[in-house]
Amino acid sequence: MAAPVWVCHVACCANRAGGGVVSWGRGGLIAFGSCHDVVLYDPAARRVAATLRGHTGRVNCVRWVRRRDRVSETELISGGSDKQLIIWEWNGEGTWTNQPVKTIPLKGHTEAVCAVDAVCQSDEPVLNLLIASAASDSTVRIWSWHGSEAKCIEILHFGNGFVMDVCLSFLPGSNVPVLACGGDDCKISLFIQQNGQFQKTLILPGHEDWIRGIEWAVCGEDLFLASCAQDCLIRIWKVCTKSKQPSETEDDSIRLKENVFTLKDTDASYAVTLESVLAGHENWVYAVHWQPSFSQDGSMQQPMRILSASMDKTVIIWEPDKESGIWLEQASVRVGEVGGNTLGFFDCQFSPDGSMIVAHAFHGALHLWKQATVNKKEWTPEVVISGHFNSVEDVKWDPEGEFIISVGSDQTTRLFAPWKRKEATEVTWHEIARPQVHGYDMRCLAMVGRFQFVSGADEKVLRVFRAPKNFIENFSNITGIPMEKLCSHSSDLPEGATVPALGLSNKAVFEGDMTVQPAEEEESVNTISNQYPEICFQPVMLTEPPPEDHLLQNTLWPEIQKLYGHGYEIFCVACNNSNTVIASACKASKREHAAIILWSTTSWKKLQSLAFHNLTVTQLAFSPNDRFLLAVSRDRNWSLWRQEDSSESGPVFTCCAYTDKNTAVHSRIIWSCDWTPDNKYFITGSRDKKIIIWGQCDSPVTTEGKVLDSVKPCSTVLDASDSVTAVSISHVLTPDGRYIVAVGLENGKIILHTWKQSGQEPAPADWTTCVEIDNSQSHALAVKRLCWRHHAGRAGHNDQNSSEWLQLASCGADHCVKVFNVNRFAL
């Protein structure tokens, strides 16, 4: 039988932990740390291949283990803020996805691990690895992993200094390991293993600020070391064997100073010289990497090409000039963001064949560039994975089920949709717009119709956004849905939106507003005001998902309304299904602040204030027929409001049922609630690990007081084994008419249950647990929201008729947004 649930999309980005979080393997997979997970991303298939879960803290460094024979790596090492290293070993059959990956933890550091490197000492008969790791406990630990056991063989102490990066290699023409460490003492220390111990052999001074990155490269008989630092410079050092002949008569020729050292065991001498200093960056250089070596005519060739990433918003490829052999930036390429609200790059990597480069930006976003086939100097941006860089607080499907919108504490609102390519059958999901880049942490959102949403952040106002013309045209191109179906009156819509320099509100940009960019020749003086122009929106016709620099400034949606009325930070918002009423609530510790406010979506005026709860209302939900509004609160109670005959000004809601001290079942905060599609029942989930279904809400009102006495628990209490933070009920039932309930827990697990009332009295047998989503596929931290697609079928597949598939969107505190395909026949 087909697996009932599989992950269709994962949106995430790399941790903002400085350089070393991203590593591109020879097998083509990019590994990066995302929150507590190591994510393996396949740039060719444009999807996440696997998620490796094992760390309990942020992952700070990831490194594929390089083999000498240059075959695809089967080991990966990661280090995290949980003070441990993990070796991930894969047995090399099939793909990383469907194989159990073996994990070997290395514990010993007393603070967060910040850098790691490994070399393979021998492959036969068993793999023998030498691993070096640096941590903020001012030590570098050397580990050996032989066959199956791993142990720490040496600890190098650095007093009260910190080592920022470590790199291992072998001395030229020998099997003697050499370790380079660079840190806050602005010097590179070289350690060489003699008699099984690493001895500090040489110190290379020269940098004038903290060293951020170092990397060895073996080129023929010589060994090269590239280092970069916060002094904006890159230095290249050369280590070569020194012959034993007596020195020639001292002539007066000027030559570079050589640092010579001799090995005790073999009497071999080596000379270290400074090969070159590369100046071209204007800010801290965070990472420097050599292009990976490749096999040619049976021998390994090391290309003389270096990639560097800096906080000056650029990534530079350096190579020596063909004639003079001098390293020049002119013989090189500079890529990066122009304008935009970004802050530079932490890391960069070449692809195994050197035809693509990936860079890791300050906000965690990955950028991918590909070398043009004709003009080798030209690099073009490519589509790559993207996602929130902090906790994701809310996610919603649009009413038609064609895209999802999420908001997070990284102060952004992001829109993800399936990309339909003409020739490919595979549909992949991508971020295609960033409608809101805000100055406050985002908290909640609700769709108001198809291309309009209202969002709340840690501020007192709600903001309403409407899609501009440029977005609808691009959405049509990317998803393959014709324009006529999407929008009938696009002529009066603004082209896009822009944020004023010191503002928080997205202003609409109309066709006449766009400024003409000055030509290259008449480039004006590079002042601050020119770097950040007032209107940076430029309409672009897209046929594929936009790259990061375009998402930052050209995909904002104009703000059309602000809703004032709450006294504290907005906490939750909901919109009814006919898109006429918005309900919202804010953080509260008193009854008057905990009131729910209803707004009209036509006049944007306040319709009514519903006071009942004493503490923050945590979630609001309108019933599918819009007759009821349900609220759950931190005061451990729920309240049910019924719409009476609407007056001239709009609908009026009155409280028709509630729980109080005597009738409450939940003993802790109720985090989440949802309705069944037939309006009969609603569900509540709480921190007390209980899930309860209540009903019946469609019984006629008999009493004069208009209070539904009949709303009581219809199910037995389902124990969820951990705090329940999200619940959602599918609009489509199982083939045998059972409700499908998705439950998200504080530990990140997502579990699917089904429920159907069998008799008059609640029975435990009414519940069945169908699927507990696999650990590595669910979230690493608390699930913040679950949301089912309203229709059967999969977005982007045109399979509305085949109702076998359902889709569930989830978001969590682990920075991830996920879309699951659920086979309802397999439940």
N, C-alpha and C positions, 0 to 999 in steps of 0.2 A: 504493500500500500504506500501511496505517496506520503511523504512527510507532511504532517498537518500544517506546520509553520516553517517558513524560511525567511531570512532577512533579504529584503529587496533593495534596501538603501541604508547606508550609514553616512551621516554628515558629521564630520568632526575636523579639528585642525590640530596642529602640533603644539606641544606645551611651550610656554614662553619662558624657557629655562636657560636662555643663552645658547651658545653653539653646541653641537653634538647630539641634538635630539633627533636628527634625521640621518638616515644612512641608506644608500642606494646599492643593492646587491647585484652580483653578476647574473643572478637568475632573472633580473628585471624588476624585482619587487622593491618598492621604497618602504622601509620600516621607519616609523616615527612614534614617539611617545605622545599619547593623547590622554590626559588626566592619569588614571592609574593603569591604563592599558598600553600595550604595544600594538599598533595597527600596521598591518601589511597591506599596502595599496599597490594595485597593479595598474600602472599608467597606460598600458596598451589596451586593457579591457575597460579602463576608466571606472573601476569599482574596487571596493575593499575586498581583498582576498581572504583575510582572516583577522581575527582579533585575539591576541594572546593575553590572558588574564592571570596575574599571579602577584603583582605588586600591591601593597596596601597603601602606598603613598604615591606622590607625583613621580612619573618617570622623567629623569633628567638627562639620561644619555643612552644611546642605542648604537650598537656597532655590529655589523656583519663580520664574522671571523674569516679573514683572508687566508686562502690556501696558497701554497707555493706553486702548485700546478695550475692555478687560475681556473679551476672548474667552479661551477655554481656552489655557493656556500650552503651548508646544511646546518650551521650553527649561528646563533644570534645571541649577543650579550646585551643586557640592559641593566642600568643602575638607577636607583630611585631615592626619594626622600624618606623611604622606609628603611634606610641604612643598609639595604642588601643589594647584591647583584643576583641576577638570574641568568643561567645559560639555558637557552631554548634549543633543544636538539630535535631535529626532524629526521625521520628515517629514510627520506629520499625517494619515496614512491608516491605516485599520484601528485596531488598538490597540497599545499599547506592547509587548505581548507578542511578536507575531509579526513585528515590524519590526526590522531592524538599526538600532540607535541610533548616531548618529555622535558620536564623542567628540573634544573639542578640549582638550588639556592646557595649563594655564598654569603655567609654572615660573618661579621667581624668588625666592620666599621662602626664607630659610635656616633657618626653624624651622617647627613645626607651625602650620597655618592654623586659626584658632579662630572666625572670623566672616566672613560674606560677604553682600553685597547687590548687587542689579543693578536698573537701570531701563532701559527701552527708550526711546532718544532719538528714533528714527523707524522706521517700518515700511516705508516706500516709498523707493526701489524695493527696497532690500535692508535687512535687519534691522540696526539699529545699536544696540549695547548699551554701556552704561557700567557697569563692575563695580568695586566696592570690596571689598578683602579685608584683614582684620587677622590678624596672626600673632604668635607669641610671640617674634619677633625685634625687637619694639618698633617695627614699621613698619606703615603702611597703604599698600597698593599700589592704584593706580587703573589699570584695564585698559580698553582699548576693543576691542570685537569688531565688525568691520565686514565684512559679507558672509561671508567665510570665514576672514579672518586676524584673529588676536587678538594684541595686543601690550601691554606695560606702558608707560603713557604718563607716569606720575608716581609718585614714592615720597615719602610723608610720614613724617618721622622723629619719634619721640616720646621721644628720649633713652633713659633706662632705664625708662620707664613702659610699661605694657601697655594696649592697647585691647581691651576685652571685647566691644564690639558696634559695628557700623557700620550706617548707614541712609542711603539716597540718596533725593532727591526733587527737585522743581523749585520755584523761588520762585513765590509767587502771581502769576498772570497773566503768566508769562514762560516762556522755555525755558532759564533759567539753572539748572544743576544745583547743588544744595546737599547737602553731606555732613555728617552729625552723627556724632561719635565719642564714646563714653563709656568711661571706663577707671578705672584705679586712682588717678588724681589727684582723683577725686570731682567733676570738673567735666565739663560737656559742651562740646566744641569744635565750632564751626560753621565749615566751610570752604565758600567759594563760588567757583565757577569763573569767573575773569575772565581774558580774553586767553589762554584755553586752559590756564591754570594754576589749581590750587586754592589760594586764599589763606585763611589763618586770619583770620576776620573778627570772631568774637565768642566769648567764653567765658561759659557760663551756670553760675554757682556755685549752691550750694543743698544738694545732697546731702552727707551727712556720712560716707559710706563708699563703697566701690567701686561703680561703676555697672555693672549687669549686663545691662540691656536697654534699647534705644531704638527707637522706630518713628514714622515720619511718617504723617500722614493728611491728604489734601486735602479740605477741606470748603467748597464754594462758592468764595468769594474768599480764604478764609483757609487757612493751613497750620498744622496742630497737630502737636506733638511730645510723645509720652508717654515718660517715662523711669522706670526702677525701679532700686533699689540695695539694698545690704546694710544700709542704715539702716532697712529695713522700710517705706519710703515710696515712693509713686509721685507723680511731678510731671507736670503737663500744662502745656505752653508753647504760646503762640499767636504766630504770625508773620503780620503783615498789612501791607499797603501803607500808607504814611503820606502823607497829602495834603500839598501844598506850601504850604497857606495859612499866613499869619503866625499865630503862636500867640496865642490869646486872652489877654486880660489875666489875669495870674496870680491865680486865686482861691485861697481857702484850702481847697478841697475835698481830701479825702484820696483819692489815686489811686495805683494800683500803679506802681512804678518801671518806666519803659520803657527798653529798650536799643535805640538807633536805629543803623542802619548804612546807608550809601549805596553804591550801585554806581558805579564810576568811569565805565563806558562809557555807561550810560543815564541817570545822575543820579536813578534811582528810589530812594526811601528806604523802608526797612522798619523796623517796630517789633516788638520781641519782648517779650512780657509773660508773667508767670507766671499761668496761668489758674486752677490749682487744685493742692492737695496732698492726696493720698488716703492716709489712715492707717487701716488695718484689719487689716493683716497683723501677725503677732507675731514673724516671723523674716525672714531674708533673702528679698527678692523677686527671683527669678531671671529672670522673663520678663514682658513686657507687650506685648499685641497689640491692635490695633483690629479691630473687626468689618469684614470686607471690604466695599467699596462695591458697590452694585448699580445696575442701570440702571432708571430709572423715568421714564416719559413722555419718553423720548429723551435724558434727561440723567443724569449719574452722581450718585447719592445716597450720601453717607458717613454711616452711622448713628453717632450719638454713643454708642458702647458700647465698653468696654475689658475685656479679659480679662487677669487677672494670676495667676501661679503662684508659690507661695512654699514655703520649707522648713518652714512651719508646718502642712504637710499639707493646705492648702486651695487651691482655685482660686476666685477671686471675679470675678463680672461686675459692672462698675460702669456706671451711667448717670446723667446729670443728672436731678435732680428735675423733674417736669413744671411745677410752679408757679414755684419759685424759680430753677431753672436751676443749683442747686448740686449738685455731684457727691456722691452719697451711696451708702453701701453698703446702706442700707435699701431703696433702690429696686433692689436688686441681689440676686444669688444667690450663695450660698457652697456649693460642693460639695467633696467630698474624703473622705478615709478617717477613720473613727472607730475609734480603737483600732488593732489590727493592729500588726505589727512593721515599720512602714515609716518613712521618714525625710523625706517631703515631695516637692515637685515641682520639676523643672528647667524645664519648658516647657509651653506650652499654645497651642492654635490654635482659631479658629472654623472651622466648615465654611463653604463659599462663601455659603450662604444664611443663616447664623447660627442654624440650628436645632439644630446639634450642636456639642459641644466635645470636643476630644481633649486629654488631658494626659499628660505624660511624667514618670513617677515616678522617684525616686532610684535604684531598682534596675532602671531601664530599661523597666519595664512601661508599656504604654499603657493609659490609661483613656478610655472614651468615654461621654459622656452625651448624652441626647436630650431636647429640650424637649417637655413634654407638650402635646398639642394643645388640651386644655380649659384647664387652669390653667397659664398661661405661666410662672409662678414655679417650677413643679415640673420638675426635671430627673431623668431616670431612667437608671441605668447600662445600657449596651448591650454586646452581645458584640463582642469585638475580639481581634486577634491577640495571642498571648503566647508566650513561650519563655524559654530560659535566657539569663542575662546574662554567662556565661563559658563556657569550653570544655566541651563535652558529652562525657563519657568513655565512656558505655556506653548501649546501647538494646536492648530485648528486646520481642518480641511475646508476648502471652499465649498459652497453649497452644491456645486456640480461635481465635486470630487476630482478636479483636474490638477490641483496643486495644494501644497500645504504652506502655512505661514507659521513661523515660530518667533518667540521673543525670549531674550535672555538677559542675565545680569551683565553681559558684556556691552550693554546699552545699544544693541542692534535688533532690528526686526528683519528677518530673512525669509525669502520666498523660494521654495524648492519645487521643481516640476520635472516630469519625465521628458527626456529629449528623444524625439522620434527622428531617426535618420532614414533617408529615402531607401538606401540599399540594405541597411542592417536590420535584422529581425530583433536583435537585442535592444531593449529599452533601458537606458540608464538615467538615473535621477541626478540633477545638478541644481546648484543655487543659481537662479537666473535673475534675481533682483534683491536689492537691500533697501526696502522702501523707507526705512527710518534708521538714521544713525544719530543717537540721542546723547544727551548730557547726563541723564539719570539712568539707573539700572531699571530695565524693563521688567514688568511684573505679570501682565495678563493681556489678552486680546480677545476680540470677538469679531467674526465676519458679519458685515452688514450688507447682505447681498453679495454679488459675485466679485466685483472689483472695488470693494470698499470695506475698510475695517476700522474698528475703534480700539485704541490701545491705552493701557494704563501703566505708569512707571512709578518710581518712588517720588512722586510729586502729587499735588492736590488736583490737577486737572486731567481730564480725559482728552485725548486728541483723536480726531477722525481724519482718515486719509482716503483719497480716491486715486485709482490708477490713472496715470497720464496716457496720452495717445501713443507715445513712443514705446511704453511698456506693452500695451495691448498688441501693437504691430509685431514687436519682437516675440511676445508670447505665442502669437499665432504662427510665426515662422518656426519657432523651436519645437512646439508641441504638435504642429501639423493640423491644428484646428482652424478651419477657415475663418477669416475676419468677420464675415456676415453673421456667423453663429455667435461671435463674441460680443459685438458691439454695434448697435444700430446708428447711434448719433455721435460718432467720434469726432465730427468736425469742430464742435465747440469745446473739446477737451484741451487742456494745456499740453504742450509737448513733453515737459518734464518738470523737475523741481530742483531747487538749489537751496543751501543753507547759508544765510548771511554770516559774515565772519564771527560775530559775537552772539549769534542768535541760536535758538533751539527749534525754531519753527521752519518747516520746509516751505519755501515760497514757490508758487507756481511760475513756470517759465513758459511764455507763449511764443508763437513763431516769430514775432517781431523783436523779441527781447534778446535773441542770441547775438553775442558779440562776435565780430570777425577776428579770428586769431591773427596777430601780426605775423608778417612773413619772416622767414628765418634771417634774411639779410638785415632787416631793420630791427634786430633784436634790441629791445630797450635795456637800460641799465638793470642789472639783476638785483633789484631791491626786494624787500620782504613783500611789499604789496603786489609785486609782479609774480612772485612765487605762488601767492595765494589769491588768484583773481576773484572778483566779487561773484561773477557768474561763471562757474566752471562746468556747467552742464553742456554737453555737446551731443545732440541726437545721433545715434549710431544705428544703422540697420544691421541686426544680428541674424545669422543663420545657425549659429551654434551658441552654447552657453557662454556668457561673457567672462573674461579673465578678471583677476582680483582688482587691478587698477581701474577697470571700467566699473566694477561693482561699487567701488568706493565713492564715485562721484556722479555717475550718469544714470543710476537706476533708482534714485529717490522718488517717492510719491509726494505730490503736494498735499499739505495739510489743509483741510477745508473748514474745520471747526474745532473750537476748544469748548469743553463742557466744565463750567465752574460750579461748585456746590459742596464738595466734600471738604472736611476740615483737616484730614490727615492723608497719608500716602494711600493711593488707590491699591486695593488688594485683589479684587475680582470684578469681572464684567461679563455680561451675557447679552445676547440679542435674540428676540423671538423669531420664529420661523417665517413669519410674514414680513420680517424686516421693518416693523413699524415702531417697536419699543426696545430701548436699551435699558438694562438694569445694571447698577454698579454699586459697589460698597468699598469702604476704606478701612484702614487699621483703626481699631477703637478699643478703649478700655472703659468707656461709659456708654450708657444706653443711647444718649442723643447722637453720639458720633457713629454708632453702629447701625444707624438707619440705612435702609436700601433706597437709593434714588432711582426713579424711573424717568427716562428722557424720551421725547418724541424724535423720530429720525427725519421727520419732514420739517418741523419748525426748529429743531434742536433745543426746544425749551424743556424745562423741568416739569414733569407731569405730576409727580406724587412722591412723597417721602414715606417709606414704610418702616415704622419704628416697632421693634419687638425684641430683638436680641440685645444682650448686655455687653457682649464682646465681639471682636472682629468676625464678620461673615466671611467664611473661607471659600465657598463656591456657590454660584447661583445657576439654576437650570430651569428653562421654560419647558413645559410639556410639549410634545410634538404638535398638539392641536392648539397651542397657545392659550389654553384656558387656565392653566395653572403656572405659578412661579414657585419654585422650591428653593429655600435657602438653608444652608447648614453653617454652623458657627463654632467658634472656639469655646462658647459657653456650653458645649456638649448637647445642644438641642437643635432640632430642625423646625422650620415653620413653613406652612403651605399657604399660598395666597391664591385666591380665585378671582378671575376677571368678572366683574359685574357688568351690566349693560353699560356700554361706554357713553360718557357724557359728550358735550360738544368739544371739550378740550382734548379728549382722548380717553382711553380705557381707564377704569378705576379698579384697583385690586383691594380685596379685603382678606384678612386672615381667616382661614376656614379650618385649619387644624395645626397642631403643634405638639411638641413634647415639653414637659416641665420636669421639675425635680422628682415627681412621683411616677411619671410615665416613661422617663428616659431609660433607654437600654444601654446607650454608650456611656462609658465612664471617663473618657478622655476626649480631646478635641476631635471633632468630625472634620476630616480633611476634604472629603470628596462626595459627590452625589451624581446620580444620573437617572433618566427615565427609561421605561420600556417603550418600544415603538407604538404600542396600542394605548398609551396614556393610563393604563390601569395601575401600574406599580411604579415605585421608585426605589432606588437602592442608596444606602449610605455606607461609607467606609471610614474607620476611625483609627486613631493611634492606639486604642485598646485592643487592636488586632481583630476586631469584630466586623463582619459584613452582614447587613440585614436588608431584606427586601420588605417594603411596606406597601399596603394597599387596603382596600381597593378605592381608587380615587374617582371612579366613574359612577359610584352609587348616587341615586337621586337624593336631594336635600329634603329632609322631612321636618327637622326641628325648626322652630322659629328663630333660634339663635344663629342659624345658617352655619353651624359648626359641624364638620363631618366627624361624628364620633366613631365611625367605622374604620378610620385609618389606623391600622394596628399592624404589628409584624405578621407578614404572611409566610415568612420562611423561618427555619431554625437559624440560630446564630452560626455563621460559618467562621471557624477560627482560621485566620490567615497565616498564623505562625510568626508574623512580624507586623510592625505598624503598617497600616494601609494608608498610602498617600495618594492613590489615584484609582478610580473605578470608571468603567465605561461599558455601556450595553449596546450591542450591535443593532442597527435598524433592520437587519435581515436575520431571520431565525434559522435554526438548523432545519434540515429536511423533515424531522419529526416534530417541528413546532416548539422547540425549546429556545429560551432566551440565551444568547451567548454573552457572558460577562467576562470582561478583562479586568484583572486586578493588578495594580502595581504596588510594590512594597518599598519600604524604606531601605532595605538592603539591595535594591536594584532588580530584584526578580520580577518577572511578569508571568502571571498564571492565568490560564483560560478555564473558566467553569461554565457549565450550562445549568439552567434551573427551569423547572416547570411545576406549577402548583398541581398536586395530585388530588388531594381531598380537602375537606373543610379545615382540618387542623394541619399546621406546619409539620412536615416530617423530614428527618435528616436525609432520607432517600431522594428528596426532590433535587438535591444538589448532586452534580457529578463533576469531578475534576478531570478535565480533558487533557490539557497540555501544560507542563511546566516548562517554559521556554528555556532552552539550554543556557547554562551559566555564562558562556562567553558571548552568547548572542543577546542576552538581556543587558541591563545597565550595570555599571560598576558601583554607582552610588544611587541615592534615592530616586525613584521614578516620580517626576513632577506632574506629568499629565499624560492621559491616554485618550485617544480620539479615534473612533471608527469612521471609515468613509461611509457616507450616507447611502450609497448604492452598492449593489453587488458588482463584481468585476474589478479589474485592475486599471489604474489610471494609465493612459497612454497605450492601452491594448485593444480598444474598441471591442471589449468582450462583455458588453452590458447584458447580452442575451444569455451567455453562459454564466450562470450565477454560482458557479462552483467556488470562485475566489472572493474573499473579502480582504480589505486592507485595513491595517491598524497602524496609526502613527503614535509614536511615544517620544517623550523627551525626558532628560534626567539631569541631575546635578553633576553628572560626569561629562558635561559639555556636549553630549551626543543627541542628535535627532535620528530616530530610526523609523523605517517603514517596513512592516512585516506583511507578507502575503499569507493569509490563513485559508486553508482548504476546508470549507464547512462540511463537506461530505466525509472528511476524515476525522472530524471531531467525535 
